[in-house]
Amino acid sequence: MFITPYDNSFKLCEHWLANAKNNLLNEEILNLQVESHGGLPRTFQIVKTLIRTIMKEQQEEILEDSDNCFATRLYSVYFTWTVNIPNLKYEQNRNIILVTFHVPDFLEIYRPILCVSLKSYFLDLNSRFRKDPLNEELLNNLVNCLTCDIAKPELSDQEQLISYIKKLPLLELMINKEYQKIGHYINEAILREPYHLMFSKLLRDTEYLSTIYHFKNLILDDIKMFVNEKVLLDRFSIILYRLSFLEFDKDISAITKFFSQKLALGESENLYLNNLNFISRDLNSASSCNAYDLRYLESKQIAKAQEIIQNQKKRYGAESKFEVDREVIHEATYLSYEKIEKLINTKEFSHGR
């Protein structure tokens, strides 16, 4: 994606660099995605020169300068030309810039990633650079931004998805039934610049690789079914979990447990698709599939809550100070406390209190 100095993603980069210049720790790692400029060593040297020019650092401020790492007292720059990245866990309290040719494998990083693509820019600070108005504007904005206080721009949900790679609060969104927001996130995630390692891990043990349809088309179909029909296919739940938590090695049984127990959805069922308006293209000829039926989720939650209330009443009802444990019901069903209160106070359950 081509960005300009007026885009919010560019302003996020300015804000990050200004913090680093002022020795403030950024929560995010800055990922600068660049084009190759005549080979790997030369590209890294060009990017190092660009960053040093922006930060206006002196030679004595350099702590390390190697083939794939450059560090000053304010930040560390790592350079990788594959999808693999260095181990950065020991630098959690440092400002880190990660320079890449591709979207790398971020699975082992436990900080948000701010992704800024400079692939449309020629970054070598020579005479050719100066003749390009876009390059000159880029450098002027970055150099000048560090002399003033740069406010972090407010981002729309769309801009958040484009600019950052971070975990999705799936539990909270599912509890609040924000299926459209979840679907939008997954849609954006799978349409990002693809790389083999990510998708081979993402799709492991799913049906997506064993069909005649391209897996991206099937995932997009399954997103539509999830958002519009409130049907969460088993296979989609696997990649939904992995993309949300960036835990690509999590086995299927653990993912199933998350949806069945943590989200109180119970076991997925053999669901007949005849009454759905939208069906994934490879399921057109299938009569049923394994899925979580979210269309009647609240009625199931209410039934479970009623069962818990009955069980508590049978067990503790004889006690004079018996009070229904609302927290237990909420944790088991994720019903709102208002709905739980209404259930407790219905004639059937309040009788004899």
C-alpha positions in Angstrom: 0.0 0.0 0.0 1.4 3.4 -1.0 1.4 5.9 1.9 2.0 9.6 2.0 3.1 11.9 4.8 -0.6 12.8 5.3 -1.8 9.3 6.0 -2.4 8.2 9.6 -0.1 5.2 9.2 2.7 7.7 8.3 1.8 9.9 11.2 2.0 6.8 13.5 5.5 6.3 12.2 6.3 10.0 13.0 4.9 9.6 16.5 6.9 6.4 17.1 10.2 8.0 15.9 9.6 11.2 18.0 9.1 9.0 21.1 12.3 7.2 20.4 14.2 10.4 19.8 13.0 11.7 23.2 13.9 8.4 24.9 10.3 7.3 25.4 9.5 3.6 25.1 7.0 2.8 22.4 4.7 -0.1 23.2 4.9 -1.2 19.5 7.7 -2.6 17.5 8.1 -0.5 14.3 8.1 -2.8 11.2 9.4 -0.9 8.1 8.8 -2.8 5.0 11.1 -1.8 2.1 12.2 -2.8 -1.4 15.6 -4.2 -2.1 18.1 -1.6 -3.2 20.9 -3.6 -4.9 21.2 -6.5 -2.6 20.8 -7.2 1.1 23.9 -5.5 2.7 23.4 -2.4 0.6 19.7 -2.2 1.4 20.4 -2.4 5.2 23.2 0.3 4.9 20.7 2.6 3.0 18.0 2.1 5.7 20.5 2.6 8.5 21.7 5.9 6.9 18.1 7.0 6.4 17.2 6.4 10.1 20.4 8.0 11.4 19.7 11.0 9.2 16.2 11.3 10.6 17.3 10.8 14.2 20.3 13.2 13.7 22.7 10.9 15.7 26.4 11.3 16.2 28.9 8.5 15.7 29.6 8.2 19.4 26.0 7.3 20.0 26.3 4.0 18.1 26.5 0.9 20.4 26.5 -1.8 17.8 26.8 -2.1 14.0 26.7 -5.6 12.4 25.4 -7.3 9.3 21.8 -7.5 10.6 21.7 -5.3 13.7 22.3 -1.6 14.4 21.8 -0.1 17.8 22.1 3.2 19.5 21.2 4.3 23.0 17.7 5.1 21.8 16.7 2.1 19.7 17.8 -1.1 17.9 17.3 -1.8 14.2 17.1 -5.4 13.0 17.2 -6.4 9.4 15.8 -9.7 8.0 15.2 -10.7 4.4 13.3 -13.9 5.2 10.1 -14.5 7.1 12.1 -15.5 10.2 13.0 -12.8 12.7 15.6 -12.6 15.5 14.8 -13.4 19.1 13.7 -10.1 20.6 12.4 -11.2 23.9 15.4 -9.9 25.8 14.8 -6.4 24.3 11.3 -5.9 25.6 12.3 -2.6 27.2 13.9 -1.2 24.0 12.6 0.7 21.0 12.9 -1.8 18.2 12.8 -1.1 14.4 12.4 -4.3 12.3 13.3 -3.8 8.6 11.9 -6.4 6.3 11.3 -7.2 2.6 8.2 -9.3 3.5 5.6 -9.5 6.2 7.6 -11.7 8.6 6.6 -14.4 11.0 5.4 -12.5 14.1 4.3 -15.5 16.1 7.0 -15.2 18.7 6.7 -11.5 19.3 4.6 -10.4 22.3 4.3 -6.7 21.5 2.0 -5.1 19.0 3.6 -4.5 15.6 3.2 -1.2 13.8 3.5 -1.9 10.1 4.6 0.9 7.7 5.3 0.2 4.1 8.0 2.3 2.4 8.1 0.0 -0.6 7.1 2.8 -3.0 10.0 5.0 -1.9 13.6 5.1 -3.2 15.4 5.4 0.2 19.0 6.0 -0.9 20.0 9.5 0.1 21.8 10.4 -3.1 21.2 12.9 -5.9 18.5 10.7 -7.4 16.7 10.7 -4.1 16.7 14.5 -3.9 15.2 14.8 -7.4 12.1 12.9 -6.5 9.6 15.2 -4.8 7.9 12.3 -3.0 11.2 11.2 -1.5 12.1 14.7 -0.5 8.8 15.3 1.2 9.1 12.0 3.0 12.5 12.9 4.4 11.5 16.5 5.3 8.5 15.4 7.2 10.3 12.7 9.2 13.3 14.9 10.0 11.2 17.9 11.0 8.6 15.9 13.0 11.2 15.1 15.6 11.6 18.7 16.6 8.0 19.1 17.8 5.5 17.2 19.9 3.7 14.7 17.6 0.3 13.6 18.8 -0.7 10.0 18.1 -3.5 10.1 15.6 -6.9 8.5 16.3 -7.6 5.6 14.1 -10.7 4.0 12.7 -11.3 0.3 13.1 -10.2 -0.1 9.5 -7.0 1.8 10.0 -6.2 -0.2 13.2 -6.4 -3.4 11.1 -4.3 -2.1 8.3 -1.6 -0.5 10.6 -1.2 -3.0 13.4 -0.6 -6.7 13.8 -1.8 -7.6 17.2 -4.1 -10.1 19.0 -7.8 -9.7 18.7 -9.9 -9.7 21.9 -11.9 -12.7 20.6 -13.4 -13.7 24.0 -14.8 -10.2 24.6 -16.1 -9.8 21.0 -17.8 -13.2 21.0 -19.4 -12.6 24.4 -20.8 -9.3 23.1 -21.9 -11.0 19.8 -19.8 -8.5 17.7 -19.6 -11.0 14.8 -19.3 -8.3 12.1 -16.2 -6.8 13.7 -14.6 -10.2 14.0 -15.4 -11.1 10.4 -14.0 -7.8 9.2 -10.8 -8.4 11.1 -10.3 -11.9 9.7 -11.1 -10.7 6.2 -8.4 -8.0 6.5 -5.9 -10.4 8.0 -6.1 -13.0 5.3 -5.9 -10.4 2.6 -2.6 -9.0 3.9 0.5 -9.7 1.9 0.7 -13.5 2.1 3.7 -15.6 2.9 4.1 -19.3 2.9 5.0 -19.9 6.5 2.0 -18.1 7.9 -0.6 -19.9 5.8 0.9 -23.3 6.2 0.6 -22.9 10.0 -2.7 -21.2 9.8 -4.4 -23.9 7.7 -2.8 -26.9 9.4 -5.4 -29.6 10.3 -8.2 -27.8 8.5 -10.4 -28.7 5.5 -9.2 -25.6 3.5 -6.2 -27.3 2.0 -8.1 -30.4 0.9 -10.8 -28.9 -1.4 -10.8 -27.9 -5.0 -11.4 -24.3 -4.1 -8.7 -21.8 -3.3 -8.6 -21.5 0.5 -9.0 -17.7 0.5 -12.3 -17.9 -1.3 -13.5 -20.5 1.1 -12.5 -18.5 4.1 -14.3 -15.4 2.7 -17.4 -17.6 2.2 -17.2 -18.9 5.8 -16.8 -15.3 7.1 -20.1 -14.4 5.3 -21.8 -17.5 6.8 -20.5 -16.5 10.3 -21.5 -12.8 10.1 -24.7 -13.1 8.1 -26.1 -16.5 9.2 -24.6 -16.7 12.7 -23.2 -20.2 11.9 -19.5 -20.8 12.9 -18.1 -23.7 10.9 -15.7 -26.0 12.7 -12.9 -25.3 10.2 -13.4 -21.5 10.4 -13.3 -21.6 14.2 -9.7 -23.0 13.9 -8.3 -20.2 11.9 -10.4 -17.7 13.8 -8.7 -18.7 17.0 -5.2 -18.8 15.5 -5.4 -15.4 13.9 -7.0 -13.8 17.0 -4.4 -15.0 19.4 -1.5 -15.5 17.0 -1.1 -19.0 18.3 -0.6 -20.9 15.1 0.7 -24.1 16.8 -2.3 -24.5 19.1 -3.8 -28.0 18.5 -7.4 -28.6 17.5 -8.5 -30.1 20.9 -7.4 -26.9 22.7 -9.2 -24.7 20.2 -12.4 -26.8 20.5 -12.2 -26.5 24.3 -12.0 -22.7 24.0 -15.2 -22.5 22.0 -17.1 -25.2 23.8 -16.2 -24.3 27.4 -14.6 -20.9 27.5 -17.4 -19.4 25.4 -20.0 -21.8 26.6 -21.0 -22.9 23.1 -21.1 -26.6 23.9 -20.0 -29.1 21.3 -20.2 -28.3 17.6 -23.1 -30.1 16.0 -23.9 -31.8 12.7 -25.9 -28.8 11.3 -28.3 -29.1 8.3 -27.8 -26.1 6.0 -31.2 -26.2 4.2 -32.6 -23.2 6.0 -29.5 -20.9 5.5 -29.6 -18.1 3.0 -25.9 -18.3 2.3 -23.9 -21.5 1.9 -20.1 -21.8 1.4 -19.5 -22.8 -2.2 -18.0 -26.2 -1.4 -21.0 -27.0 0.8 -23.6 -26.5 -1.8 -24.0 -30.2 -2.3 -23.6 -31.2 1.3 -26.6 -31.8 3.5 -24.9 -31.0 6.8 -21.6 -29.9 8.3 -20.0 -29.6 11.7 -20.6 -26.1 13.1 -21.6 -24.0 16.1 -25.1 -22.7 15.7 -25.1 -19.2 17.1 -28.6 -18.3 15.9 -30.3 -19.7 19.0 -27.3 -19.1 21.3 -29.2 -16.9 23.8 -32.0 -19.5 24.2 -29.4 -22.1 24.9 -27.7 -19.8 27.4 -31.1 -19.1 29.1 -31.8 -22.9 29.4 -28.3 -23.4 30.9 -28.9 -20.6 33.4 -32.3 -22.0 34.4 -30.7 -25.4 35.0 -28.0 -23.8 37.2 -30.7 -21.9 39.2 -32.7 -25.1 39.7 -29.6 -27.0 40.8 -28.6 -24.3 43.2 -32.1 -24.1 44.6 -32.3 -27.9 45.1 -28.9 -27.8 46.8 -29.1 -24.7 49.0 -32.8 -23.8 48.9 -33.5 -25.1 52.5 -30.9 -22.7 53.9 -32.5 -19.6 55.3 -30.0 -17.2 53.8 -29.7 -18.9 50.4 -28.9 -16.5 47.6 -28.5 -17.5 43.9 -24.9 -17.2 42.8 -25.2 -14.8 39.9 -21.4 -14.9 39.2 -21.5 -18.6 38.6 -24.3 -18.2 36.1 -22.6 -15.4 34.3 -19.3 -17.3 34.0 -21.1 -20.4 32.6 -23.5 -18.6 30.2 -22.2 -15.1 29.5 -25.7 -13.8 29.9 -25.9 -10.2 31.1 -26.5 -9.7 34.8 -29.7 -7.9 33.9 -31.0 -11.0 32.1 -29.8 -13.3 35.0 -31.7 -11.1 37.5 -34.9 -11.4 35.4 -34.5 -15.2 35.3 -34.0 -15.4 39.1 -37.0 -13.2 39.7 -39.5 -15.0 37.4 -42.4 -16.6 39.3 -41.1 -20.1 38.6 -37.7 -19.5 40.2 -38.5 -16.9 42.8 -41.2 -19.1 44.4 -40.4 -20.1 47.9 -37.6 -17.6 48.4 
